[in-house]
Amino acid sequence: MENSGFVWLNNELTPLERAAVSVNDRGFLYGDGFFETLRAEDGRPQFLGEHLARLRDSARAFRIPFPEDFPWSERLNRLLAANGLEQGVARLKILLSRGTAPALGLPPATRPTLVIWAQPYTPPGPEEYARGWNLATFPERRTTFMGKHKSLNYLFYLAARQYALDQGANEALILEADGLVSEGAATSLVYAQDGGFYTPQAPSALPGVTLEVLGRGLARRGLALTHQPTTLSQIAQAEGFWVTNSLMGVMPVSSLDVRELPISPATGMLQECLDSEALLPPRN
Ligand SMILES: Cc1ncc(COP(=O)(O)O)c(C=O)c1O
């Protein structure tokens, strides 16, 4: 994280070095909160409505009041401007925690904590997209209802990513407890098979905003993104395999556990699906 600039701390635009939350904040104590990471292009947050819907759904499910009246677009625009990020690509991070409340369970939150960061982001270069990413299968399987939420309990995903990095790979592939394919450590998975596009149907995979948008973009082209239970051998035999997230878009995968995979020419079309959806009026 950059150590200069401004963040929103609740309703205050605050210099980063003065932005502090209580040591009793439950986000810090228990990971009791949620976050969203968005991409902004030339000052425009991408797919804000979808990200806020996911954050709102998680907050409701865990009884954290969602700041319904917060003027999101205006605040994000001001934050981007305060950090000199009206041009080019930026990363926005929105964090909502329960705040302080002294009980176990999910006690009522009278003052949830909202923090929003805006930082410069350098996307991977064209060579990296052309080369593709290497994935390594994380040996620790997981199935948990928390997987559907982008919670502050991110340690499993950090450990998975570190495992991949230690193997010389870029990203981890995570399996459900039954061995079926779930998602990446910070990415959703898409693969091509028999000319169609698929994503694993998995009980603990985060409902990715990029996946959702990709599904809409493909539907507009008369194609489908089908959720189906997926084995590792289906991935190994796929005609194309990609990892997706809000910052990177669509990144081809060129190997899984050191086995080479074909780079599919469909990458450009998939990215174009995202780009064209981003140009449509926002859905809030
Ligand atoms: C575990 C996990 N899965 C999938 C994704 C991709 O989600 P999105 O497309 O909403 O960025 C992320 C994003 O960071 C993630 O953390």
The ligand as an SDF file (V2000), in Angstrom:
LIG
                    3D

 16 16  0  0  0  0  0  0  0  0999 V2000
  -11.0350  -15.4320   -3.7650 C   0  0  0  0  0  0  0  0  0  0  0  0
  -11.3670  -14.5960   -4.9570 C   0  0  0  0  0  0  0  0  0  0  0  0
  -12.0030  -15.1480   -6.0060 N   0  0  0  0  0  0  0  0  0  0  0  0
  -12.3120  -14.4300   -7.1080 C   0  0  0  0  0  0  0  0  0  0  0  0
  -11.9540  -13.0890   -7.2210 C   0  0  0  0  0  0  0  0  0  0  0  0
  -12.3330  -12.2950   -8.4590 C   0  0  0  0  0  0  0  0  0  0  0  0
  -13.3980  -11.4630   -8.1430 O   0  0  0  0  0  0  0  0  0  0  0  0
  -13.7580  -10.1310   -8.9430 P   0  0  0  0  0  0  0  0  0  0  0  0
  -13.9640  -10.5190  -10.3700 O   0  0  0  0  0  0  0  0  0  0  0  0
  -15.0060   -9.6590   -8.2860 O   0  0  0  0  0  0  0  0  0  0  0  0
  -12.6070   -9.1790   -8.7710 O   0  0  0  0  0  0  0  0  0  0  0  0
  -11.3030  -12.4790   -6.1590 C   0  0  0  0  0  0  0  0  0  0  0  0
  -10.9190  -11.0690   -6.2540 C   0  0  0  0  0  0  0  0  0  0  0  0
   -9.9810  -10.6200   -5.6550 O   0  0  0  0  0  0  0  0  0  0  0  0
  -11.0080  -13.2330   -4.9980 C   0  0  0  0  0  0  0  0  0  0  0  0
  -10.3940  -12.6780   -3.9550 O   0  0  0  0  0  0  0  0  0  0  0  0
  1  2  1  0
  2  3  1  0
  2 15  2  0
  3  4  2  0
  4  5  1  0
  5  6  1  0
  5 12  2  0
  6  7  1  0
  7  8  1  0
  8  9  2  0
  8 10  1  0
  8 11  1  0
 12 13  1  0
 12 15  1  0
 13 14  2  0
 15 16  1  0
M  END
$$$$
